Amino acid sequence: MKKVKFAVSGIKCGGCVGKVVNQLKDLSGVVNINVDIEKQEVLVSGEHGFSNMLIKSMLGEIGFTVTSMKKLEA
């Protein structure tokens, strides 16, 4: 399973979490999304088919800025 942690600026509340989850939940290959408001991080895990750049772009479309991405050990 692939896991990528995105540092995302602008996540401030439960509404932000909902926007992130709704935007990413139906992407091909995405199995799980965890959003940490305090750390302003989004952890996406799933099959190897999901695109980091597509996730970064989709987060930008809803008003968030990805400041870094890090692949984690599965």
Rosetta blueprint (number, residue, H / E / L):
1 M L
2 K E
3 K E
4 V E
5 K E
6 F E
7 A E
8 V E
9 S E
10 G L
11 I L
12 K L
13 C L
14 G H
15 G H
16 C H
17 V H
18 G H
19 K H
20 V H
21 V H
22 N H
23 Q H
24 L H
25 K L
26 D L
27 L L
28 S L
29 G L
30 V E
31 V E
32 N E
33 I E
34 N E
35 V E
36 D E
37 I L
38 E L
39 K L
40 Q L
41 E E
42 V E
43 L E
44 V E
45 S E
46 G E
47 E L
48 H L
49 G L
50 F L
51 S L
52 N H
53 M H
54 L H
55 I H
56 K H
57 S H
58 M H
59 L H
60 G H
61 E H
62 I L
63 G L
64 F L
65 T E
66 V E
67 T E
68 S E
69 M E
70 K E
71 K E
72 L E
73 E L
74 A L
